[in-house]
Amino acid sequence: MAESICRFPSAHIYNGELLTDPSTQEERAGFRLKPYAFINVLNSQAQQDVVSQSYFNRAEAECIVELVHYLTRRASIQLSSIGVITPYRAQLALISNKISPRLDIATVDGFQGREKDVILISTVRADAEELGGHSLGFVADRRRLNVALTRGKYAVYIVGHAKSLTINDDWRLLIQDARRRQCIFNYKTRSNFYWLH
């Protein structure tokens, strides 16, 4: 994986011992987009499916779909090179219904042991006020966070609601790191994602 992707998990999960393969840096030379970004979905709201009790987030799903279209149409990335990871089955179903069935979408556990050139992570949980100190559920699981962050070979784009995620220490550190590295970008609706270049 690219060094920019490796930086946070190496420092905060692996005590600096996660290293990048030098050949990945050479392969990545032709890849024109930023290797790492946190996309802060400002109008984000998580909802819970009444039947399955799983969570979904329409604004994040819209962002993911637009991002996939941007990557395939404007950045000429093959659909088969993109993977979408989400911790919730309801979000997986929502995104799947909005996009090509050829797109590889899976839960975090379903992506373990695999990688794609570009990984998009939909965190789903939002509305810090509504969470009222409640846990972020699966999203707060450090092992799952690590798996999701380390599945991308050339790029990892995290889609989430920054304010809500900061109730968890790992996510707070990740978002602080993204701000420090100037790779956090706001999304409201209909973005052209120019800042990924």
N, C-alpha and C positions, 0 to 999 in steps of 0.2 A: 504494500500500500504506500501511497505518497506520504512524504514526511509530514506535511501539514495535517493529514488525517490522523497519523500516528501520534502526533504531539500530545494531545490531551489524554488519551487513554494510557500512553506510556508514563506520563508524569503523575497521573492521579489514580491509576489502577495497578500499573505494573512497576511502580517505584523506579521509573526511568529505564527499565530493562527491555521494553518492547522496541525493537529496531526495525528499520525499513530495509528492504532488499535493494541494493544499489541499481540492479537492473530495472526495477520499477520506475526509478527516476528517469532512466534513459528512455524507456518505453513511453513514459508520460510526456516526453518532450513535444510530441505532436498534438497533445490534448490541450486545447486553447482556453478552457474554462477554469475558473478558480477551483482548487481541489477541495475546499471546505467552506461551508457557510451555514449559519443559523438563520432561517427565514421566520421572522416574528410575525405571525398572523394576528393582526390587530383586532379584527372583528370575530375572534374565535369564541365558540361556545360548544362545550361538550354536552351531549345528551346521552341518556341511558335507554337502551332498547327495553321495552316493558316485558317482552317475552324472554329474551336471552340474558338480560341484565348486563350485556356487554355495552361498551361505550362507543360512540361515533361522534364525528365532528364535521359538519357539512362544509364549513369554511376551509378547513384543512384539506378535505377531499377535493374541493374546487382548486385549491392552490396546487396540489399534487398533479391533478389532471392537466392544468395549464402548464406546469413545469415540464411534464412529460412531453406535451405538444411542442413546447419551446425547444427542448433538447433534441427532439427528433426532426423538427422542421427547420429551425433556425441554426442549430449547432451541429446538425447532421450526425447525430449519434444514433446508432441502430437500436431499435426497441429491445432487441435481444440482449443488449449490453446494459440495460437498466433494470434495477430491482427496487421494489417498494417494500419497506418493512414497517409494520405497525404492531403494537402489542395487543390490539383488540380485533376479534373476529367481525364485529359489527362494522368497524371501519374498513376492514378488508373487503367485506361484501359491498359496502357503499362505493368504494373506489372501483372495484371490479365491475360494477354495474354502469360506470361512467366512461369506461375506457376499453381498449382492445383486449380481448381475452388472451392475446399472446404476451401481454405484459406480465412479468413474473412478480406476483404480489404474494407475500406470506407474512405470517406472524413472526415475531423474533425467534421463537423456538423452531419454526419451520425453516429459517434461514441459517441455522447453526451449521457450520462446516462448509458453507458455500460462499462464493463471492461474485460480484458483478463489477464491471468497470465503473458504473455510477450507481450509488445507492441513495434513495430518498427515504427518509424516516419520518413517518407521521406519528407524533407523540399523542395526539388526540385530546388529552386532558387540558381543560381551560377553566376560566372563571375562578380566579383565586378567592374572590369574595364568597362564592358559593361553596368552595371547598372548605372554607372556614377552619383551616388547620387540619382537615382530614388528609389522609394519605393520598398519594397519587396512584396507588394501586400498583399494577404491573410496571408502570412507567418508572417507579421509584426503585425497582429491583436492579441493583448494581450489576449483577451478572448479565441480565438482559440488555442493560445499557451498553455494556462492554461488547456484547455480541453485535448489537446493531451498529455501533460506531466503527467496528473493525471489518465490516463486510465489503467495503468499497475499495477497489484497486486504484482508481484515479481520482474519484470525487465522492464526497459524502455531503448531502444537503439535508439538514435537519429542519423539519417544518413543525413549529409549535408556538405556543403562547408563552413568551418569556416570563412575564409576571407570575403566571400561575405555577410554572415549573420551578421557580426559585424558592418555593417552600421546602424543597428537597435539597440537601447539601450538595450532592453530586451534580445535580442540574444547575444549582446556583453557581458552582465553580465553573461548569462548562460555559454558561452564559457570560460570566465575568471574563473568562478566557477568550471567548468569541469577540466581546467588546474590545478587549485589550488588543486583539489581533486585527481589529476593524473588519471582521467578517460576519457581522450581524446586520441584517437588512429587514426593513419593515415591508409587509405585504397587507394591503387592504382588499382590493379586488382588481382583477384584470391588470396584471403586471406584465411588462415586457422582459423582465429579468435581465436587463442590460448590465446590471451590476455583477453578474456572474462572469463577465469577461475581464 
